[in-house]
Amino acid sequence: MYDVLIVGCGIVGAATAYHLSKYDLSVCVCERYNDVANGCTKANTAILHAGFDCPPGSMEARLNLRGIQLAKEICEKLDVERIQMPTFIIAYDSEHELNYIQELYQRGIANGVPGVRIVDHDEALRLEPGLNPAVKAALYAPESAIVNPWEYCIAMAETAVRNGVDIKLNSKVTAIEKKDDHFVVTTASGVYEAKHVINAGGGWSAQVYQLVGGNDLYQTNFAGQYYILDKCEGHKVHSVIFPCPDEHGFKGVCVTPTVHGNVLIGPDCYEVPDGDHVGTDPATLETLKHEGHRSVPALDFREVIHEYAGVRPNTQIPDFVIGESPICPGFINLAGIKSPGLSSAPAIAEEAEVILRGLGVEFKPKAEYVDSRKRIKFRELSDEDKRALIAKDPRYGRVICRCETITEGEIVEAIHRPIAPTTIDAIKRRCNAGMGRCQGGFCGPRVHEILARELGVSPRDILIDEQGTYIITSAIKEEAAYEV
Ligand SMILES: Cc1cc2nc3c(=O)[nH]c(=O)nc-3n(C[C@H](O)[C@H](O)[C@H](O)COP(=O)(O)OP(=O)(O)OC[C@H]3O[C@@H](n4cnc5c(N)ncnc54)[C@H](O)[C@@H]3O)c2cc1C
């Protein structure tokens, strides 16, 4: 019998598991995918927003501001890439845009966002020379940051596991039955019992809520596509740049650096039926080019190395949906966590604590709690440290991903971490192999081989990413030739 069972291991489920793992509680997380961070958490703009655009007085505004403060400490302790980076919302000559940045500024002040101000044409271009010179004025918010979103989630999930949390992958929750004083939760991997259930189902949170009879929450999912430019474009942008929203309130296509030194352009916004609609299409991507050039004219879209889409887990309710369900005592919704959900996640986890305390759960700090994590990043080491590492373990001397300089040692280390990656993309999210210009064209087969060897499975069982994404579907030569 678990004290708490969390449905979903995106950033919200992981932050909650991490937070609860500091206390003497038994916690389980059930995730339907074969890895954590595989929903909307892996496909967003990766900004820890400064907090100026949330409606004053909303839960979003309060949790965004608290969340980005907590993120500073968490990223430092758990070795997650996070770079402080200002945001610009740029206005050209239109009255609508100039009024809008004034309105955002007032909202920023009301929300208590530090350092937010309006800058004129000259100052905007001095602070961000990459901006379109036609900029008339801009809202400037220095307190935002960019982060590695999947690493942020993986780091908290791994630390939770190191502190006793059970994470069950491939475990889609299909039924939740309320007994007198506990829940019986049926999943694809087994049946579990828990005194409390937390719904952190992201773009599927309304469906998860329906499992206990919650019929008043509707997902209104909006997808957004992105382009990623190669690192050679990275020197052209040093800030997070948004245009003013259009008349429908859509934030607009952002241009931002990533923590890995690439440039990200996106997202746009269109309604889709559910969180699985993550395809891209040429017409939409073409609009990203146009919008990206409008903000930063020097961008060269011949340097595109990847494209992807994410689905915002919106509901019909304009704010986050956080609280105990009025129809099912002990069932807690952390639902409809749209943007700024990545920014707010650790603060949402604190809310979960407050709700659980209100239900009589005792929070006794664990005597032995491990709250640190360190990854070896070979290419960032000094020559001397590289030599010492290779002398200790020659696998660090074999570079597998040439674009990103990722060694066999790093890949093997990632495979043996508390949540074992079992797919090519899970390795990419753990240590960047395959993230570079060739997008895994060279290192993919080697990563495939290493995964099969370390996990002790046949190469035929290794997937690219989600369930069903097989790489080898049939033999074209003698099958034995492929056995490692
Ligand atoms: C295009 C886009 C841009 C964004 N940009 C930003 C940004 O820059 N900054 C920011 O702060 N926020 C941003 N966001 C929002 C942010 O990404 C989300 O708020 C956040 O990732 C939501 O996290 P989550 O854990 O609730 O959802 P998810 O990451 O989707 O996780 C939910 C998990 O629940 C699992 N699940 C669902 N149903 C079940 C079930 N029945 N059983 C088991 N598991 C289940 C899913 O598989 C999934 O892994 C953006 C979102 C999008 C789509």
The ligand as an ORCA input file, in Angstrom:
! r2SCAN-3c Opt
* xyz 0 1
  C       4.544     24.055    -27.493
  C       4.742     24.205    -26.005
  C       5.583     25.194    -25.483
  C       5.741     25.334    -24.110
  N       6.683     26.194    -23.615
  C       6.849     26.292    -22.284
  C       7.868     27.129    -21.758
  O       8.690     27.668    -22.481
  N       7.930     27.284    -20.408
  C       7.055     26.666    -19.577
  O       7.123     26.901    -18.381
  N       6.135     25.803    -20.044
  C       6.023     25.597    -21.371
  N       5.112     24.726    -21.868
  C       4.271     23.995    -20.948
  C       4.992     22.811    -20.321
  O       5.683     22.070    -21.292
  C       3.939     21.967    -19.628
  O       3.232     22.797    -18.739
  C       4.534     20.820    -18.843
  O       5.458     20.090    -19.593
  C       3.411     19.925    -18.372
  O       3.979     18.878    -17.662
  P       3.097     17.652    -17.227
  O       3.970     16.806    -16.391
  O       1.817     18.143    -16.657
  O       2.691     16.949    -18.602
  P       3.494     15.883    -19.495
  O       4.896     16.215    -19.670
  O       2.686     15.666    -20.724
  O       3.448     14.584    -18.592
  C       2.250     13.884    -18.378
  C       2.608     12.424    -18.337
  O       1.471     11.693    -17.932
  C       1.505     10.464    -18.616
  N       0.166      9.893    -18.613
  C      -0.940     10.412    -19.160
  N      -1.980      9.593    -18.960
  C      -1.513      8.532    -18.274
  C      -2.102      7.345    -17.784
  N      -3.398      7.068    -17.961
  N      -1.316      6.478    -17.119
  C      -0.008      6.719    -16.927
  N       0.600      7.836    -17.390
  C      -0.142      8.720    -18.041
  C       1.974     10.846    -20.009
  O       2.492      9.734    -20.692
  C       3.017     11.889    -19.704
  O       4.321     11.373    -19.632
  C       4.983     24.520    -23.234
  C       4.167     23.523    -23.766
  C       4.095     23.324    -25.136
  C       3.348     22.166    -25.681
*
